[in-house]
C-alpha cells in the first residue's frame, strides 16, 4: 500500500514511469511493504482518540507479548487460564520530566527511555524491539529531524498492577504447542506474557526551530540553551522556546502545527508536534501559552483511573507458569552472537533506510533533497522491505531452534546494510556564510584570492583584496579595491581561484556589490573562481564587496560549522 502510494506521487511528479508500462512490484515485494506499513496514528488525526482503550490494566495483564515483529501492542489473546490480580489504583505517583536537545531517533529513545519500558529479560539493546505501547510516540518524534530540536516531556506513573497467583497456560494453547511446535505457539501466544503493568499518563512536545539564516539559527540555539539551563521545568522550557525564537506566546498555532517568530529581523519558524497519552484534556493546544499551561498542570491533573494509560510492562517467560513443564518455548535468547552482531544492526540499518527512502520519494518536489535517482531510490526501497522481512523470518527461525550461527546469518542477509547510508538521498540545508568566512574556507583549501595589474598602471601595488575590520557595516565582507596613483591603474581579480565545492555542496546564492567592477565570471560549484576587473581613474578608488555566500549542504548543526570542509582544489 505504501509503495503504491509513493509510486503514484512520484508518477504525478514525473520522476518515475506512469501507466500500464510502469513496473508493478512483485507480490513478495508488495507483501513486504504491506507488512512494514505502520498503523495510522489516530492521535495525529483526532487527539481525543488517544484516550480510548487500554485504560483498564486488567485487559493487558496476562496477554502474550511479541518481542520481535515490531508490534506496538501486546497480543489481543491471552493464552493463560484465569488468574488473580492486585490493583494499585492511584497509589505511589512518581513524576518525571525531561528537557533535552535531540538530533536523531536514538536521542528520542534515550530521553523517553523507550527501551526501559518493556522489561523481563527481553534481549535488549541491539535488536530494534518496539513491541510496546509507545510506537506511536517514537514515530511522531522520528518524523521531525533538525539541527535545533528540543524535546519536552512530563510523565506521572503509579504503582504497578500485577498478577498475584501463579498462572497456568490454557489447555488449548498447550495443545497448539504440542501439535504444531514452538513457532506456532509464539504466533498465537507471543514470546512471553505480561506479568505487571504500571499505569500513568504523559505529555510530550517536540519543537523544531529553523531559519534559513544559519547564524540566526545558531544564535537561537545558544540563547535557548542559556535560558533552559540545567534545571528548567517543562513549562519553563516552552517559555524559553517562545523567548529565544521571538514568538508571540498567544499566536494561534496553524493546523499543520507551526508558527513564526522573529530574531534580528529574520523569520524563525517553530514547528510543534505534541502527543498526549492519558489525562483529562483531549483537545489540541492552540497556542504556546496553552502548551505551557498543559505542562504546568499535567502531572496533578490525573483524578481517576479512567484517565490512565499503560506506561511500563514487565514480562515473564511461559516456563514460569504452573503447567508449562519441560517444554522449550520460542526464544530469541540463544543465538546471542548472531542477533547482536548481525541481525539486530542489519535490521536497524535497513529500517532507517526504509523510512528515509519513503520520505525522500514522497518529498521529491520539495527541494528538501539534493538531486537523486528516483527509480534507483524506489528499487532500494523495495530491497529494504524484502530485507526486513527476511531478517524477521530469520529471527523467527532462530527462535524456533534452527541453526543460527553468525556466518550463516551474514551469508543469508549479505553485507549491503553496512554501506546503506552512502546510498540514500541526501537532505539539503542552507548555510549562510559571510564573505569573510567563505574566504577563510577557500584560503584553507589553497583556493587563494589574488589581484594583478591589468593594462596600464601608475601606482605601485594597486590591486587589493582585504577585510575592512574598522567598517561598521562591511567588516565581515571581502573588499576588492584598486588604488589609482597619479595616472590611473587597472587590476584583474581572481577570488577563490582553483577551488571547487565538494559533492554534494552547491552554491545557493551570492550577496555582493560589484557595481564598481566589470564582472568576468561568477562562481559555480565545480569552479569557484570569481573573476572581475576594475579601472581606477586618477585619484579614485573603486571598491566592490562580496558580502555573503549561501551554500546548500547536508543537514548538520550550524554551530559545528560543517561548511569548513566544503571546499577542495580543482
N, C-alpha and C positions, 0 to 999 in steps of 0.2 A: 504493500500500500504506500509506504513512504517513498520507495523507489519510483513508483508510478507518479506520485505527486511531484517529486523533484524533476522527473523526466518531463512532465507536462510544463513545468515552469521554465526549464531550460529550453524546451522547444519553443515556447512563446517568446523567449528572448533571443531565439535564433542562434543558440550556441551548440545545439545538437540537432540531429535529424528529426523530422516530424513525419506523421502519416504512416501509411501501411508499410513503407520501406524501412521505417525505423526499427532497429533490432529490439525485440522484446526479451526481457531476461528469462532465462530458463526457469522451469518450475522449481528446481532446487534453490536457485538464487532468490526467487521470489519468496519461497518459504523461509529462507534465511532472513530476508529483510522483514517479513511479517513477524518472525519470532523476536526480532530486536525492537520492533515498534513499541515504545512505552505507552501505557495508557494515558489518555489526556488528563492533565492535572486539573481537576474541577475547581481548585482554589483560584486558578488564573482566570476562569470564566465567570465564576459566581462564588465570591468568598463565603457566602452563607453555607455552601455545600461542604466547606472544610470542617464544619462542626456536626456532620451527620455520621452515624455509625461508629462502632468501636469505642463508645463511651462506657460500655459495660465490660469490666475486666474478666467477668465470668465467661464472656464469649471468646476470649483469647486463651485463657488457661487451658492447657491440655491439647491445643492444636499442634498438628505436625508443622515442622519448620523446614523449609527448603533452603539450604545453605549454599547452593551452587548457582542456581539458574536465575539470579538477579530478580527475585520476586520481592515486591515491596510490602507484601502482606504474608502472614503465615497461611498455611493451607486452610481452606474452609472446612476441612474434615478434621475431626478428632478420632484417632484410632485407639483411644482409651475408653475403658468402661467408666461408669460414673465414679466420682471421687469427691472428697470433701475439700473445702477451701476456707481460707480466712480472709476477710475483707478488712483493709486498713482504713478505708474512708479517707477523710481529710487530715489524718494524723501525720506528724513528723514532717511538715513542709520544709523544703530546702530550696532557697532561691539562689540561682547562679546567673551571672551576667557576663557578657563578653563584648569588648570593643576592640576591633583589630583590623589593621590594613591587610588586605589579601591580594594575591596576584594570580592564583590558579586554583584548580579544584582541590588539590591536596591541602592548601591552606584552609579552604572551607571545611573539609573533613576534620582537620585538626582543631579548628576553632569550635566547631559544633560537636566534636567528639563523636562523630558518626560511628567510628569503628568500635567504640566502647559501649554502644547501646545494645548490642547483642552479645551476651557472654555465656560461658558454659563450655569452653573447650572447642569452639568452632575455630578451625585453623585460620590463623589470623591475617597478618598484615600484608602478605604477599599476594593473596588471592583476592580479586576485587569483589568481595561479597557485599551486596547491598540488600540482602534478604532481611529487610526491616521495614518498619512503617515510615521511614524517613526518606524514601527515594524521591518523593516529590520535592522535598526541601533541597536535596542535593542537585536535582535537575534545574530548579529555579535559580539557584546560585550559579550553577555551571553556565547558564545561558549568558552571563554577563562577565566579560573579561576586559580589564582596562588597566592602564598604568596607575591610576589613582582610584582605588576602590576600597570602601570601608564597609565592614560587616558589623552590625549591631544586633545583639541577641540577648534575650532575657528568658529565663525558664524557672518555673516552680515545679518541684517534684515531691510527691508524698511517699510515705512508706509503701513497700510493695505488697500486693495481694499475692497469695501463694497457695499451692496445693499442699494440704497438710497430711493427707493419707498417702500410703504407698500405692500408686495407681497400677492398674492391670491393663495390658493390651487386649483389645476386644478379640473374641474368637474369630470373627470374620477376617480381621487383619492378620492374625497368626496363620489362618488357612491360606491367605494370599501369599504370605512369606513362604510357607512350606510347599505350596504347589507351583509357584512361579518364580521364586527366588528373591534375593535382596534388592535387586534393582527395581522390580515391580513394586515391592513393598515401599521403597523410598518414593516412588512416583505417587503413591497414594498417601503415605503417612509422613513423608519428609525424612530428614536425617535425624532429627531429634524432636522432642516435644517441649512446649512452653511450660516451665515449672513455676516461674514467678513473672509478674508484670507490675512495674511501677507506673502509676498514673500521674498525670500532671497537665500542664499547659505551657505553651511557649509562643514567643512572638519574635520575629527577626526581620531585619531590613538590610538590603544591600544598596549602598549609594555608589553610583558610578559618576565620577566628576571629570569632565573633559573640556578642553579648549583647543582650538587649532593653534593657538599661540603656546608653545611648549614652555616658554619662560613663565607665563602666567600660570600654567598648569603646575609647574614646579613650585611656584610661589604659593598657590592654593594648598598644595600638599604640605609644605613646610609650616604654613600658618595653622592648618588643620591639626597637624601633629603636635604643635605647640599648645593649641587650645585644648586638645584632648588630654595631654599629659599622661600620667601613669595611673590615675585613679578615677577617671570620669565614669559617671553612671551612664547607662544608655540614653536617658533623656538629655543629659548634658552633652553627649556626643552628637546627637542630632542637632542640638542648638549650635554646636561648633561647626557642623556642616553648613548650616544656614549662614553663619557669620563669615566663615572662610570663603564661601562661594558668592558672597554678596547677594543673597537671595532674600526675597520678601517672605517671611515665615507664614504669612496669611494668604499668599498667592495660591490660586487653585492649581492642583496637580492635574495635568491633562489626562485624557483617557488612556494614553499609552504610557503613563507613569513618568512624565518628565516636566520640568520647569526650568527656568533660566535665571541666572544671576549676572552680576557684572563686577569685574575686578580690573582695575587700571583701564577703564573704558573698553574692556574686551569682554565679549559674551562668554559666560561659563554655563555649560549645560549640566544639569543634575538629572540623572535617570534613577528612578526609585523602583525597587521591587520589594514587596512585603509578603510575608506568609505568616498566617496565624493558625495555630493548632490548639483548639480548646479556648476557654474563656467566654465571657458573656457577650462581647460585641462582635458582630459578624459582618459589618459593612467595611468597605474600603475607606481609608483616610483620604480626605480631600485637600489637605494642606500639611505643611511641615509642622505647624503648631499642633495639629491633631495627632501626628505621629509622635511628637514629644509627649503629649498627654497619654497616649497609649502606653508608651514605655514606662512612664512615671507611675501609672496606676495599675498596670497589668498584674504584677505578682500578687497584689492584695485584692484583686477583683474576683477571685475564684470563691464562690459561695456554695456550690453544690457539686456532687459527683457527676451530674449530667454534663458539666462543663469540662470534664477531664478527657484526656486522650492518652494513649499509651506513649510513655517516654522511653522505657527501657524494659527489656525482657531478659530472663535467664533461662537457658535451655538445659535439658538433661538428656543423656542417651537412653535409648529404649532398654539397654541392658540393665538399667537401674529400676525397671518396673518389677512388679512382683511375679510375673509369669513368663518373661521372655526367655528364660532358661539359658541354654548354651548357644543359642542362635547368634550368628555374626551379622549384625545389621550393616546396612550400607554405610561406608565410612570413607572419608577423604583424608583421614589422618595418616594412613600407612605410607603412601607414596610421597613422603615429605620432600625429598630432594627434587623430584621432577616438578612438583607443584611450585615449590619456592623458586627454583632456578629457571624453569621453562614455562609451564602453563600459566602461572599467575602473571608474571611480567609480560608474556606474549599477549594474554587476554587484555591486560590494561592498555598495551600499545595499540592493539587493533581497535579496541573500543574508543580510545581517544581519536584515532584516525577516522573511524566511522562517523563520530559526531562532527569533527572538523570538516570532513568532506561534505557531509549533509548540509552543514551551514554554508559552506562556500558555494555549493551548487544552487542553493536557494537564494543566495545573495549575489548572483552573477552580475546583475545590472547595477549594483550599488556602489561600485568603485571602492569597496572595502578591501579588496584583494588586489595584489599585483596580477597582471595577466597570466592566465593558466589555461591549459588544455582541458576544456570541459569534458570532452569524450574520454580522455585518459583518467580524469578525476572520477567520472561515473563508473568506469571499469574498475578502478581501485576500490570504489565504494562497494561494488558487487563482491570483489575479492574479500574485503573486510567482513562483510556479512557472512560469507561462507566460512572464512577462517574462524570467526567467533563461534559459529555453530559447530565446527569441527572440534574446537577446544572444549566446548561444553560437553560434547559427546565423549571426548577423551577423558574428561574428569569423571563423567558418569561411569565409563568403562573401568577406570582405575578404582573407583569406589566399589564397583561390583566384583572386584577381585582379579581383573585382567593384569597381565604383566605390564608394568608402567615404569620402566627404567628411564633415566634422563636421556640416554642415547635414543631410545625408541621414540620418545616424545619429540626430540629435536628432528628426527627423521620424518615424523608424521606431519609436523606443522611448519618445518623449514625455519630459516633464519631471517626472512624478509622483515619481520617485525622489528629487528634491531636497527634498521635504517629507514623506518617509515617516515620519521619526521622530515627527512630531506625530500620526500616525495609529495608532501602536502602543499596545497596552495598557501601562499604567504600573506598574512594580513598586513594592511598598509596603515602607517601612522605618519602624520606630518610633524616635522621638527623645524622650527623657525630659528635659524642661526643669524646672529648679527654678522655684518661684513667682517668685523674683526675676528669673530670665532671661526668663520669659514676659512679665512686666510691662514689662521693658525693651524687648521687641519691640513690644508694643502701644503703649507710650508713643512709640516712634519712629514709629509709624504714626498718631499723634494719636488713637488709641483710648484715651482717658485714663480714669483711675480717680478717682472723686470721691465725697465723702460730704457730706450736707446734713442739717440738723436736720429731724426728722420728729415733729411733735407738740410736746409740752411739753419745754422745756429750761431748766435753771437754771445752765448752765455756758457760759462764753464759748468758742466754737470747740470743741465737744465731740467732733467727728467726725474720726477719724484713720485714715489709710492709710499705712503706712511699712514699713521693714525694720529689725528689731532686730539691728543688727550686733554687739551685745555678747552676744547669746544663743549659748550653745554648741551648741544643738540646732536653733534656728529662725532662724539668721542668713541662710539662703537662702530663707526663706518670706516671703510677703506677709502682714503683720499688719494686721488690721482691728479697731479698738478704740474704745470710747466712754468719755469721762470724764463722771462724773455731776454734779459740782457738789454743792451743799448740798441740792438738792431733786429730783435725778434729771434725766435727759436721754434723748431718743430721736433716733436717726440712721437715715437710709436711705442705703445704699451702692450705687454702680453701678460695678463694676470692668470694665475693658476695654471701656468703653461705645463704641458706634458702630463697633466693629471686626467684621471677618469674616475667615475663612481664605480664602486664595487657592486656587482649584481646582488640584490635586485634594486638598489637605491636609484632614485630618479630625482631630477630637478623639477620641483613643482612650480616655483616662481622665483624671480629675482627682483628685489626692490632697489632701484638705482636712480641717480640723477646724472645723466650723461649729456645734458643739453650743451655743454661747452666742449664736447668732443665729437669726433666723427666715428661712428660705430663701424667696425670692420667685421667683427664676428662675435656672436653670442655663444655662451657655453651650452654644451649638451652633455648627457650622461656619459657618452663614450669619449668626449673630448672637452675638457673643462675650460679650454683657453678662451678668455675674454680679451678680444683684441680691439684697440681703438687708437686713434691718433688725435693729437692736439697741436695747434699752432698758436704761439703767443706773439702777438704784435708787440712792438717796443713798449716796455714798461707796463706789461699786463701779465696777469697770472691766471689763465683758465684753470678751473677746478671742476672735477667730477667726483662722484661718490658711488660706491657700492654699499648700500645701507644694510641689506639683509638678503639671505638666500634661504628659501624654504625647500627642504628635502622631504621626499616621501621614502620612508624606510620601514623595516619590520617593526612590529609593536615592541615597545620597551618602555622603561621608566626614563623620562627625560632627565631626571636628576642624575642618572648614571651616564649621561652623555654618550649614548650608543653611536652617534654620528661621528665620534672621534675615529672610528675605523672604517668610515665610508669611502675614503679616497685612497687610490693607489696610482702608481705611474702607468702610463700607457705602454 
